[in-house]
Amino acid sequence: MALSVGVHNHYKRIKVAEAQAHAHAASSAAQLKTTAAAAAAAAEQQNSFPESSSNHHHHTTNNEDLGSTMLVDKYGNNISNNVSSSSFSLNETDRGLSDLNLSQFGRAKTDLENGGGETTTSDANINSIANEGFGRTVEDCELDKSNIIIIGPTGSGKTLLVKTLAKLIDVPLVIADATCLTQAGYVGEDVESILFKLYLESGQDLERCQRGIVYLDESDKIRKSGGNVSISRDVSGEGVQHALLKIVEGNVINVPKEPGRKNPRGDFLQIDTTNILFICGGAFSGLEHIINRRMDSASIGFGAQMKKDVDNHKVQGRYFDNAIPRDLVQYGMIPEFVGRFPVIVSTKGLDEKNLVDILTVPKNSLMKQYNYLFAMNDVKFHVTECGLAEIAKTAFSRGSGARGLRSITENVLMETMYVVPSIPSVHTVYLDAGAVRGERKPVLLKDPSMTVEKYEALCKENDGKHPEGVHGANQVCVEVDADNDDGFGEAVA
């Protein structure tokens, strides 16, 4: 929730800056037009000569029309078309929050047009920011950005969450790896390379680049290294944090146009990072122990705190929710770096139900990908609900989060994907919990009359086990050449 609010505020800050720039441009254009009209009227009065009153009145009227339709600069050039086209472009490109496809708290597009052509407003979104007249009149001010630090276990969706939010507000996003960064002058990428990647991601549009989002992944890897720092400089840890200070805070940074070694005589891009939102994410493994020592100090007696299992993902999530900047400083981040990230949010570890949803619900879910792969061989892939639950249970026990789902599924289906292309009679691959646990191999249904429903009925009659000797339903079997078996892995006395 805090991450969504932070990204949404970034969008509103950008729109306020654009509106202020448009208002300033419109005011300058109107002032220029008024000045030019006054200068044209004064010049006309100096060049006028005595005529009849009717002719003089007619001539003045024409001059007024000319002043209202023709705009000249100090060199006498006609710039009326430029001003009018500029005003038109401002009106056409000015987008409000109503163009977002978000819910009530971010979406402002609540005006519905009925059949009669009248405009109505939904009661559910009556407090939408896009409704005219909504909001209060306050003193004008500049909105500062609020950089964010995301703490959460691996595979909990930190990167995916930032990607999704960046798509919703339509701003360029670059995901940089903090482990590749080093201090200036050493082998590795300089911190300015992050801004150059954002510049390329924005289509080399400098204005669009200066309102993008930078997600610094694995930021916990740049913490200060322990030991005696006088022996060698920490160029990939504390040195990187020092180099990021001015960029994160908001300054005009000179970024080399050509990546690689800096050339003092080379071309530079001046990128203003004032409106660039920086988000740092990392697992911060071990931070829960620091928070545990702060919150649950050792004590005895009736009011003593019970020892908690910090390895439990629910307990770990509650500790991450209570993280404060002092905990990050003890972890190894310098105070100046932590102070430039006022918002600290956390993500919870995924439970088994969440992992099952990840396997099946998303558009590019893992099960849909395997369905597609087997369909290329004209084979149907069927996985039971107990099979999905067993995959999720295994991934949860390993503690690898959503990233562990593919590893488990690949190991289970490796032999199946190897033999299926060479057996043209296979029409269905059947995967259940027993195959995931390794009790047996996945089943290949070959006989056209052997459907999934029929095979499950036979298994039910056999106490849930694979019915041996059934025609058209065989387990995956990979032949091994016994002559070439060297006994690798066997115990040797």
C-alpha positions in Angstrom: 0.0 0.0 0.0 2.8 2.4 0.9 4.6 1.7 -2.4 1.4 2.4 -4.3 0.9 5.7 -2.5 4.5 6.6 -3.2 4.4 5.9 -6.9 1.0 7.6 -7.2 2.4 10.7 -5.4 5.3 10.7 -7.9 2.7 10.8 -10.7 0.8 13.7 -9.1 4.1 15.6 -8.6 5.0 15.2 -12.2 1.5 16.4 -13.3 1.7 19.4 -11.0 5.1 20.4 -12.5 3.8 20.0 -16.0 0.7 22.1 -15.2 2.9 24.8 -13.7 5.1 24.8 -16.8 2.1 25.0 -19.1 0.6 27.9 -17.1 4.0 29.7 -17.2 4.2 29.2 -21.0 0.6 30.4 -21.5 1.2 33.5 -19.4 4.4 34.3 -21.3 2.6 33.9 -24.6 -0.3 36.1 -23.5 2.1 38.8 -22.3 4.0 38.6 -25.5 0.8 38.9 -27.5 -0.3 42.0 -25.5 3.1 43.7 -25.9 3.1 43.0 -29.6 -0.4 44.4 -30.1 0.4 47.5 -28.1 3.6 48.0 -30.2 1.6 47.6 -33.4 -1.0 50.1 -32.3 1.7 52.7 -31.4 3.5 52.2 -34.7 0.2 52.7 -36.5 -0.5 55.9 -34.7 2.9 57.3 -35.7 2.5 56.4 -39.3 -1.1 57.7 -39.6 -1.9 60.9 -41.7 -5.0 63.1 -41.7 -8.0 61.7 -43.5 -11.7 62.0 -43.3 -13.3 60.8 -40.2 -15.0 57.9 -41.9 -11.8 56.7 -43.5 -10.0 57.2 -40.2 -12.6 55.2 -38.3 -12.4 52.5 -41.0 -8.7 52.4 -40.9 -8.6 52.1 -37.1 -11.0 49.3 -37.1 -8.8 47.4 -39.6 -5.8 48.0 -37.3 -7.7 46.6 -34.3 -8.6 43.6 -36.3 -5.0 43.2 -37.5 -3.7 43.6 -33.9 -6.1 40.9 -32.7 -5.2 38.4 -35.4 -1.5 39.2 -36.1 1.4 38.8 -33.6 4.9 39.9 -34.4 8.2 39.7 -32.5 10.8 42.4 -32.0 12.2 41.6 -35.4 8.9 42.1 -37.2 8.3 38.4 -37.9 4.8 37.0 -37.7 4.6 34.5 -34.8 0.8 34.3 -34.5 0.7 30.8 -35.8 3.4 29.7 -33.4 1.5 31.0 -30.4 -1.8 29.5 -31.5 -0.3 26.1 -32.2 1.6 26.2 -28.9 -1.7 26.9 -27.0 -3.4 24.1 -29.0 -0.7 21.6 -28.2 -0.8 22.5 -24.5 -4.5 21.8 -24.4 -4.2 18.6 -26.4 -1.3 17.1 -24.5 -2.5 18.1 -21.0 -3.6 14.8 -19.4 -5.2 14.5 -16.1 -5.4 11.7 -13.6 -8.7 10.6 -15.3 -6.6 8.9 -18.0 -5.4 6.3 -15.6 -7.1 2.9 -15.4 -6.9 2.7 -11.7 -9.3 2.2 -8.8 -11.1 5.0 -6.9 -8.0 6.2 -5.0 -5.9 6.7 -8.1 -8.5 6.8 -10.9 -10.2 10.0 -11.8 -12.1 8.8 -14.8 -15.5 8.5 -13.1 -17.7 10.5 -15.5 -20.1 8.1 -17.3 -22.0 9.1 -20.4 -25.5 7.7 -20.5 -27.7 7.2 -23.6 -29.1 10.8 -23.4 -25.7 12.4 -23.7 -25.7 13.7 -20.1 -22.7 13.2 -17.9 -23.2 11.5 -14.6 -20.7 10.6 -11.8 -20.5 7.3 -10.1 -21.4 7.3 -6.4 -18.5 4.9 -5.6 -16.0 7.3 -7.0 -17.6 10.6 -5.9 -14.3 11.6 -4.2 -12.3 11.2 -7.4 -9.6 13.7 -8.0 -10.7 14.2 -11.6 -14.1 15.6 -10.7 -14.3 19.4 -11.3 -14.5 21.3 -8.1 -13.2 18.5 -6.0 -10.4 19.4 -3.6 -9.5 22.5 -1.6 -7.9 25.7 -2.6 -4.5 25.8 -0.9 -1.3 27.8 -1.1 0.8 26.9 -4.1 4.0 25.0 -3.4 6.5 22.6 -4.9 6.0 18.9 -4.2 9.2 17.0 -3.2 9.7 13.4 -4.0 9.7 10.6 -1.4 12.2 7.9 -2.3 11.4 4.4 -1.1 13.2 1.4 0.3 11.5 -2.0 -0.1 12.4 -4.8 2.3 11.2 -8.3 1.7 12.3 -11.9 1.3 13.4 -13.2 -2.1 10.7 -14.2 -4.5 8.0 -12.0 -2.8 7.3 -9.8 -5.8 9.2 -6.6 -5.2 10.5 -6.2 -8.8 7.1 -7.2 -10.3 5.3 -4.7 -8.1 7.4 -1.8 -9.2 7.1 -2.9 -12.9 3.3 -3.0 -12.7 3.0 0.4 -11.0 5.4 2.0 -13.6 3.2 0.7 -16.4 0.0 2.1 -14.8 1.4 5.7 -14.6 3.2 5.4 -18.0 6.7 6.5 -17.0 10.0 5.0 -18.0 11.4 2.5 -15.6 15.0 1.2 -15.4 16.0 -1.7 -13.1 19.6 -1.5 -12.2 21.7 -4.1 -10.3 23.6 -2.6 -7.4 26.1 -5.4 -7.4 27.6 -4.2 -10.7 28.2 -0.6 -9.4 31.6 0.5 -8.1 33.2 3.8 -7.0 34.4 6.1 -9.7 37.8 5.1 -11.0 37.6 1.4 -10.4 36.6 -1.5 -12.6 32.8 -1.8 -12.9 29.9 0.4 -13.7 29.7 4.0 -12.4 26.5 5.2 -10.8 25.9 7.6 -13.7 25.3 4.6 -15.9 22.0 4.2 -14.2 20.8 7.5 -15.5 22.1 6.7 -19.0 20.0 3.5 -19.0 17.0 5.5 -18.0 17.7 8.0 -20.8 17.8 5.1 -23.3 14.6 3.5 -21.8 12.8 6.8 -22.3 13.6 6.8 -26.0 16.3 9.4 -25.6 13.7 11.9 -24.6 15.3 14.0 -21.9 12.1 15.5 -20.5 10.5 12.0 -20.2 13.7 10.7 -18.7 13.7 13.3 -15.9 10.3 12.1 -14.6 11.1 8.4 -14.6 11.6 5.7 -11.9 14.9 4.0 -11.0 14.6 0.7 -9.2 18.0 -0.2 -7.6 17.8 -4.0 -7.1 19.9 -5.9 -4.6 20.7 -2.6 -2.8 21.5 -4.6 0.4 24.7 -5.8 -1.3 26.2 -2.3 -1.1 26.3 -2.2 2.6 29.5 -1.5 4.4 31.9 -4.4 4.7 33.1 -5.4 8.2 36.6 -5.6 9.4 39.4 -3.0 9.3 38.6 -0.5 6.5 42.0 1.0 6.6 43.5 -2.0 4.8 41.5 -1.6 1.6 38.8 0.8 0.4 35.3 -0.5 0.2 34.7 0.5 -3.5 31.7 -1.7 -4.1 29.9 -1.0 -0.8 30.2 2.2 1.1 31.9 3.9 -1.9 28.8 3.3 -4.0 26.5 4.7 -1.3 28.6 7.9 -1.2 28.4 8.2 -5.0 24.6 7.8 -5.0 24.0 10.6 -2.5 23.8 13.5 -4.9 22.0 11.5 -7.6 19.3 10.3 -5.2 18.8 13.7 -3.5 18.2 15.6 -6.8 20.8 17.5 -8.7 21.9 18.1 -12.3 24.2 15.2 -13.1 26.6 15.1 -16.1 26.1 11.7 -17.7 28.5 10.6 -20.4 26.8 9.9 -23.7 29.1 7.0 -24.5 29.2 4.2 -21.9 32.6 3.1 -20.6 35.5 5.0 -19.4 34.9 8.7 -18.8 36.5 11.1 -21.2 36.8 14.7 -19.8 36.6 16.0 -23.4 33.6 13.8 -24.3 30.0 14.8 -24.6 27.8 14.8 -21.6 24.1 14.8 -20.9 22.8 17.1 -18.1 20.0 15.1 -16.4 18.1 16.7 -13.5 17.2 14.0 -11.0 14.9 16.2 -9.0 11.7 14.5 -10.3 13.2 11.0 -10.7 11.9 8.6 -8.1 14.4 6.2 -6.7 13.3 2.9 -5.2 15.8 0.6 -3.5 14.9 -3.1 -3.0 16.6 -6.0 -1.4 16.1 -9.1 0.8 18.2 -7.6 3.6 18.9 -11.0 5.0 19.7 -10.8 8.7 17.9 -7.5 9.3 15.1 -9.4 11.3 17.7 -10.3 13.9 18.7 -6.6 14.4 15.0 -5.6 14.8 14.5 -8.6 17.1 17.3 -7.4 19.4 15.8 -3.9 19.5 12.2 -4.8 20.0 12.5 -8.0 22.2 15.4 -7.5 24.4 16.3 -10.3 26.8 14.3 -10.2 30.1 12.9 -12.4 32.8 9.8 -12.4 34.9 6.0 -12.4 34.2 6.2 -9.6 31.6 9.2 -11.1 29.7 9.0 -11.4 25.9 8.8 -14.9 24.6 11.5 -16.0 22.1 10.2 -15.8 18.6 11.2 -17.8 15.6 12.6 -15.2 13.2 12.8 -17.8 10.4 9.0 -18.0 10.2 7.9 -15.8 7.3 5.0 -14.3 9.2 7.2 -13.3 12.1 9.8 -12.0 9.7 7.2 -9.9 7.9 6.0 -8.4 11.2 9.6 -7.4 12.0 10.2 -5.9 8.6 7.0 -3.8 9.1 8.6 -2.2 12.2 12.0 -1.4 10.5 13.3 2.1 11.2 16.3 3.9 9.7 18.5 3.0 12.7 18.1 -0.7 11.9 19.3 -0.1 8.4 22.3 1.9 9.7 23.2 -1.1 12.0 22.8 -3.4 9.0 25.6 -1.5 7.1 23.9 1.4 5.3 25.4 4.9 5.9 23.1 7.4 7.7 23.3 9.9 4.8 22.0 7.3 2.3 19.2 6.1 4.6 18.1 9.6 5.3 17.4 10.2 1.6 14.8 7.4 1.6 12.1 8.6 4.0 9.7 5.7 3.2 10.5 2.2 4.3 8.1 -0.5 3.2 8.1 -4.3 3.3 6.7 -7.2 1.4 5.4 -10.4 3.1 6.6 -13.8 2.3 4.3 -15.9 0.1 2.3 -18.7 1.6 1.2 -21.9 -0.2 -2.1 -20.4 -1.4 -0.3 -17.4 -3.0 2.1 -19.8 -4.7 -0.7 -21.8 -6.2 -2.3 -18.6 -7.5 1.0 -17.6 -9.1 1.2 -21.0 -10.8 -2.3 -20.6 -12.5 -3.8 -17.1 -12.4 -1.4 -14.7 -14.2 -1.5 -14.3 -17.9 1.9 -15.8 -18.3 1.7 -18.2 -15.4 4.0 -21.2 -15.3 1.2 -23.8 -15.9 0.1 -21.8 -19.0 3.7 -21.8 -20.3 3.9 -25.6 -20.0 0.5 -26.0 -21.6 1.9 -24.0 -24.5 5.1 -26.1 -24.7 3.3 -29.4 -24.8 0.7 -28.1 -27.2 3.5 -27.5 -29.7 3.8 -31.3 -29.8 0.1 -31.8 -30.0 0.0 -33.0 -26.4 -2.3 -31.8 -23.6 -0.8 -31.1 -20.2 -3.0 -31.8 -17.1 -2.0 -31.2 -13.6 -4.3 -31.9 -10.7 -5.1 -29.6 -7.8 -3.2 -31.8 -5.4 -0.2 -31.6 -7.8 -0.3 -27.8 -7.7 -0.6 -27.8 -3.9 2.4 -30.2 -3.7 4.5 -27.9 -5.9 3.6 -24.9 -3.8 4.3 -26.8 -0.6 7.8 -27.8 -1.8 8.6 -24.3 -2.9 7.4 -22.9 0.5 9.5 -25.4 2.4 12.6 -24.5 0.5 12.1 -20.8 1.2 12.8 -19.7 -2.4 9.5 -18.0 -3.0 8.0 -17.7 -6.4 11.3 -18.2 -8.1 11.5 -21.8 -6.8 8.3 -22.8 -8.6 10.0 -23.1 -12.0 13.0 -25.0 -10.5 10.7 -27.6 -9.0 8.5 -28.0 -12.1 11.5 -28.3 -14.4 13.0 -31.1 -12.4 9.7 -33.0 -12.3 9.0 -32.6 -16.0 12.5 -32.9 -17.4 12.3 -36.5 -18.5 8.7 -36.1 -19.7 9.7 -33.2 -22.0 12.6 -35.4 -23.3 10.5 -38.4 -24.3 7.2 -36.9 -25.4 8.5 -35.6 -28.8 9.6 -39.1 -29.8 6.3 -40.9 -28.9 3.6 -39.8 -31.4 0.8 -41.7 -29.7 0.9 -39.6 -26.5 -2.1 -37.2 -26.2 -2.0 -36.2 -22.5 0.6 -35.8 -19.8 -0.8 -36.4 -16.4 0.9 -34.9 -13.3 -0.3 -35.3 -9.7 1.1 -35.0 -6.2 2.8 -38.4 -6.2 4.8 -37.5 -9.3 5.8 -34.2 -7.7 7.0 -35.9 -4.5 9.1 -38.4 -6.5 7.1 -41.5 -5.6 6.6 -42.2 -9.3 7.0 -40.6 -12.7 4.4 -38.6 -14.5 1.9 -40.6 -16.6 1.6 -40.6 -20.4 -1.9 -41.3 -21.7 -1.5 -42.9 -25.1 -4.8 -44.7 -25.9 -7.4 -42.4 -27.4 -10.0 -44.0 -25.3 -8.0 -43.4 -22.1 -9.2 -40.0 -20.9 -8.2 -38.1 -17.8 -11.5 -38.8 -16.2 -11.2 -42.6 -16.9 -7.6 -42.7 -15.6 -8.6 -40.9 -12.4 -11.5 -43.4 -11.9 -9.0 -46.3 -12.2 -6.7 -44.7 -9.7 -9.5 -44.2 -7.3 -10.4 -47.9 -7.5 -6.7 -48.7 -6.8 -6.6 -46.6 -3.6 -5.1 -43.6 -5.4 -2.1 -45.5 -6.8 -1.2 -45.8 -10.5 -3.0 -48.9 -11.9 -0.3 -51.2 -13.2 -0.9 -53.1 -16.4 -3.5 -50.7 -17.8 -3.3 -50.3 -21.5 -2.8 -46.8 -22.7 -1.5 -45.3 -19.4 2.3 -45.6 -18.8 4.7 -43.9 -16.6 7.6 -41.9 -18.1 10.6 -44.2 -18.6 14.0 -43.2 -19.9 16.2 -46.1 -21.0 19.6 -46.2 -19.5 22.5 -48.1 -21.1 23.7 -50.5 -18.5 27.0 -51.1 -20.3 28.0 -47.5 -19.8 27.0 -47.3 -16.2 30.2 -46.6 -14.2 28.5 -46.8 -10.8 28.8 -43.1 -10.2 27.2 -42.2 -6.9 27.4 -45.7 -5.4 29.1 -46.1 -2.0 32.6 -47.5 -2.3 34.0 -49.5 0.6 
